[in-house]
C-alpha cells in the first residue's frame, strides 16, 4: 500500500466543517457548469 | 390534438414525459410505453450493491403517478416500428406486447404523431460467455435487482472473510467494448470502504479490471482537470486513489469469458490471461434492442432507423480517430428519415466512440464505448420534449432547442464510500463531454476550470443530495421543474 494522500490532505477531505463549505461551493459550481446552458456545435449559415 | 408516445420510462423517457405533460394542454395525449413497472434512480444502485441503501429507496411505481398526472401508461415492450403505418393502419405506429396482467402477451398497435424512443441500452450480458448476473460468482449493479443480488453475494463473502478466508475481489468491465466505467469505479471504492468498515480489508485483494488504455479514461478519452490548484490528468487522479486504497489494476483488458470464479481476458499486447476471484462485479457490453422497422408495404427498413441504436442527426460517415470532430455528434436527436421520431439519452446511435479505438495484437477491439450518463440523458430528453412542444404549438417543425454532447457539461459525482461522516466522493465535472479539440486544443479538448475534480466528504453529501432531489423531481412533487436535469 502506498500512502498517496497525506494525513493533512485526508484531514481536509474528511473534516465536516471544511467539507460543509466545500459542499456549498461545489453545489454552486456544478450548478453553474451543468445548468449553465448547452447548445449545438454546428454553425448555421 | 397530438399524441406523443414515449418508449421507455428511465431517466430520459420519464423526463420527456413529465415535461411534455406539464407544458402541453390536456387535449394532447402523452403515452408512456415501458415493460418496467417502476422508475429507478440508477446512480444510487451502487449503494444498494453494498447494502447501505434498500432498493425501495431508489424506486417508485410509475402507474399511480402517471394516472394522477394524466399520462397514459402501458406496461408493454416495443417490438417493431411502422413509421409509415401499414396497409390497414394509416398512422405511424409501434407494435408492442403487454408484459403483465390480463393483457399479457397481447400485441397492440400504438399509433403516434410524435415518437420518442428512450429505450436506453440492452444490457448485453450474452456478449460475454458465462457473464450472467448472480452466476459464476459474478454480479452486476446495472439494475436494482442486480444490485440486491450483488449485495447478497458480497455479504456472504464478508462473512466468510470474518471467519478467516482470504478473498479476491474483481470489479470493472466485463467485455472488451463495455462502457460505464464510472459505475464500476464507484462500486470498487464503495466495496473497499465497506471491507474496511467490516474489519476484513486485510483479508481481501481488490483488483480493477477494465478495457481502458489508461486508468481514468472513463470512455471519454480521459481528461485534463483542475485539482486542488493543480492541473492533473484523470489517469493520475485515479492512480493516486487506487494506490492510496491498495487497489490493484489490470487495464487494456477485454474480458471474453467467465467461468466459476475465473475471468478470462485478452490484453492489448495480445496475451490471453485469466484472473481468479471470489466475487466479481463486471459491467456488460451495451447494445441496441434489435428492433425491426417496416414501411407501409411491410418491407424491412430497419437500416433507416437503426444502426444498433437509433439513427439521429449525427454524422455517421466512417472516419479515422484523427478526423473525428465534435460536430459529428447530434444536436436535436431527430431521425433523419422520419422527422417525427426522436431518440434522446442512450437510445441514439453515437457517431463513433470518444476514446481512441484500440485493437489488440490479435485484432480484437479493446476500448470503451462512449458513455452517456444520467445528466446528458435528462438534458437531451428535455430538449427533445421542448422541440416537440414548440412544433405542436407553432404548427410547423421547430428544432430551436439543441444540445450536443460537444457543447454540454456533465457532472459525475462518484461515490467513494457511504456514510454521513465517514463517506467520500470524487466529484468530477467535465465541459464539454465530448472533447472539442478546435476550441480547447491545448487542454485535451476541454475547458479547464469547468473540468475539475475534488475528493472528500462533500462529494458524498452531494451525491446523497442529488439522490433525494432527483427522486423528488421524478415524483413530480411541487415545483419539481425548478430542479435542472
Interface residues (C-beta under 8 A of the other chain):
Chain A: X1 X2 X3 X4 X5 X12 X13 X14 X15 X16 X19 X20 X22 X23 X26 X27 X29 X30 X31 X33 X34 X35 X36 X38 X39 X40 X41 X42
Chain B: X240 X241 X243 X244 X246 X326 X327 X329 X331 X375 X379 X383 X402 X403 X404 X406 X407 X408 X409 X410 X411 X413 X421 X422 X424 X427 X429 X431 X436 X450 X452 X454 X455 X456 X457 X458 X459 X461 X462 X465 X484
